[in-house]
């Protein structure tokens, strides 16, 4: 089944000389700094300039979910642990990008269409920050530069090869995600050492 993301990739592919790569910034109303950043024309223009002409970026606001207490019948003993309630409107979006729930947003999903003829989407997700507008912009800028540099290294003969273009960007993002994990562990280790 061909979904909306594949259709979007196919339409844009004919208008661009770049790779068949696309980025989607996913967020909800629970991400006010990312929302403010994306609503500002100056920030959006700056991000467009940073991303360059080789790939295209979109933004999608998903419906916000919430934590709810489960209903427990009277005279029943149970643990009252909040349960995340995902709006039904988000199901297709989350399934298309391999995301479990909107509580893990904001996120950048970079995708391209595989060449299997069945409309399979290849995608890699990168967690974004929402602590401030400046931090959100810095994180997006950093990730956009990594993707753009990877896309620029693709030779012209392979630029229209969906698998090769996506793989080059996927490896760059995988390395970036691994580096971020190492930095988080080092930060935790440093904090734990300071308690001695």
N, C-alpha and C positions, 0 to 999 in steps of 0.2 A: 504494500500500500504506500503510495506517495503522499507524504505529509506536506504541510505548508512550508517547512524549512527547506525541503528539497526544491519545491516550486520557486521559492525565493532565490535559491542558489542558481537554478537554471535560468531564470529571467535575468539576473544580474550578470551571469557569466558572458552573455552575448554583448553586454555593453562595456565590458572592461578588458583591458589588456593584461590585467594582473592575474594572480592565482585565483582558483575557485575556492576561496576561503572567506568565511564570514564570522563575525563576532557578535554575540548578543549579550548585552548587559541586562541581567535579570535582577529585579529589586521589587520591594513592596513599600507600602506606606510606613512600615516599621523601620525603614532605612532612610531617615530624613536627610542625611547629609548627601547621600548618593542621589536622592531625588532632587535636591536643590542644585547639585552639581550639574545634573543632566538637563535641568530646566534653564540653566544660565547659558545664553548664546555664546558668550566669550569662552567659557570653559569647553563647550561643545566644539567650537571652532578650533581651539587649541588641541583638543583630542583628535579632531579630524586631521589637522596638520601633522601631528605626531604619528598617527597610524599610516599615513602615506597613501599612495594610489593603488597598492597591490592587494588590498583586502578591504572589505566593507564592514561597517559596524552599525548595529541597531540597538535599540533599548526597548525592553518590554517590562511593563509594570504588572506583576501578578497580583491577584487578590490576596489580601492578608489573612493568614490563618490565626488561630489563637489556642491557648491552653485552656482546657475546660476540666472541671471535676467530673468524674464518672457518676452516673446515676446508680444509686445502690438501693435495692428494695428495703423496706422497713424490716427491722429485726434481723438484719444480716450484718455479719462482721466482715469488713473488707479494709484494704489499705486505700487511703484517699490520696492517690498520686495523680497530679494533673496529666491529662492526655492531650496531645496535640491534635487539633481538629483542622484538617486541610479542606478548604473549599473545593467543591466538585469542579468548579470552573478551571482550576489549576491542573487537573489530572493530565490532560493531553500535553500541556506545556512541560510538566515535570517528567512525564514518560519520554517525550521526544529528546530531552537533554540528559536523561539518566540521573535525575536529582530526586532524592527521597522526599523532601518536603521544603516548603518555603521558609522554614525556620533557619535554613542554612544559607539564605541569601543575605547580602548581595553577592553575586557571582558573575563572572565572565565566562561564557561558553563559546569556544572557538570551534567551528564546525565546517565540514565540507561533505560533499556527496561521494560515496564510494562508487566504483565503476562496475558493480555487480548487476546493474540493470534493474534492481528491485527497489531503488530509492532508499538504500540504507544510509543513515547518517553516521559519519565518524565525528566524534566530538571529544574535546578535552576541556574540563572545567577548572577554573582558577578562582579561589575564594578572594573576595574583595574586603576592604575595611570600611567601616562606617563611623569611625570615632570623631571625625570632623570633615568638613568639605575639603580642606587642604590635604588631609591624609588620604581621603578617597581619590583625589586627583593625582597625588603622588603615586599611589599604588597602580592606578589605571595607566598613568604615564609610563611607569616602569614595565608593566606587562606589555603595553602596546609597542614599546621600543624593542623588546625581546622578540615579539612576533614579527614586527616589520623587518628587523635585521635578519631573522631566519628566512623570511619571504624574499628579501633582496639577494640572498645567497643562492637561491634556486636559479639554475641556468635557464635561459630563454626556451631551450628545447623541451624542458620539463615543466615549465610554468603552467601549462594547460593539462598536465597529468595530475588528476585529482589526488591519487594515492601518494605520489611523491611530494607534492606540495604540502598536503596535510601532514605527512610523516615528518618532514623537515620542521614544521612548526610544533608538532607534538613532542619531538625530542627536545626542542628548545624549552617548551613549557614543562616537560617532565624534569629537566635539569633545574629549572627555576623552582618548581614545587619542592624538590628534594633539598635544595639549598635553604628554602624557607623553613623546612622541617628541622634541619640541622641548626639553624639560627634559634628556633624556638626552644629546642632541647638545650642548647648552650646557655640561653637566657635563664631557663629553669634551673639548670645546674649551678649557674653563678648565684642565683637567688638562694638556693639551698645551701651553698657553701658559706654564704654570708651569715647564716643563722648559727653557725658553730661557735 
